Amino acid sequence: MKKTILFSLMLVLALGLFSCKEKEKSTSSEETTSQGSLKLDESYANYGVKFEYNGLHYSIINHNSVLLVQHDSHKSLSGKLVIPSKVRYNDATYYVVGIDVTAFKGCKSLASITIPKSVTSIGHEAFFGCSGLTSVTISNSVTEIGNSAFFGCSGMTSITIPNSVTSIGSSAFYDCDGLTSITIPNSVTSIEGAAFESCDGLTSVSIPKSVTSIGVSAFAWCDGLTSITIPNSVTSIEVRAFNGCSGLTSVSVPAHTKIAVDAFPEHTEIIRKY
C-alpha cells in the first residue's frame, strides 16, 4: 500500500515538473507581449534597436515592425510630414505600426501630418503642443488615440476620427481651441476624461450611438458649444462633462442616463427623453 502511494506521489510530481517545463519552453519560445494593440517580441535579436531613416527615428519591436520614436532632431521638422508605412534597416524591411509617446512633442513648426495605413496606435502625447499643426490625416487602421495625443494643437480646425478607432484617450484633444468641428465615429464606445476639454471653437457635437459613457470634463469649458446630441446608448455622463459650456442653454438626455453632479452648467435646461 505504501509503495502504491509513494509511486502515485512520484508520478504526480513528475507530471507537474513536465508541465512546468513545457510551459517554460512555450513562454521562452514566444515571449511576445502586447502593449495596447502592438506586439512586442523581446526574444527577437534586433528588439529595441534604434535607427534613423530619412530624417525620422525608429525602434524595432519585433521581426517586421517598428515604432516611430521621439528624438530631439524632430523638433526642427517643419511644413508637411508624410509618415512612411515601411522603412529599411540592415537590408530588412519593417512596417511602421505605431507612433510612440512624445514622438513629435513640441514640434511647433509642423503644419500637416499624414499617418499611413500601417499605423494602429498613436501614443500618449505623440503630438503634444504642436501648435502649428493645421491638418491631420489619420488612416482607418488606427484603433487607439492615446492620452493627450493632440493636447494643445490649437491650429487644428477640424479632424476626422476614422471608424477604426475604439478608444479616445483622456485629454486627447485638450485645448485644441481652433477645432470647429469633429467627427466621432460609431466605433468609439467611450469618450474619456477631458478628451475635448477647452475646445472653445466647437459649436456642435454629435455623439454616435456606440458611445455608452461620457467621461469627467470630456467637453468642459467648450464655450462655443451650443448644441449636443446624446443618444440612447449613453448610460452615464460623468462629473463636469459639459461644465463651463456657457453657450449650452438646453440639452436632451435619455431618461435612463445617469447624470453626475455638475455635469452641465447650472443654467442649462435638461430635457429628459422618454
Salt bridges, closest charged atoms under 4 A:
GLU125 OE1 - LYS105 NZ 2.85
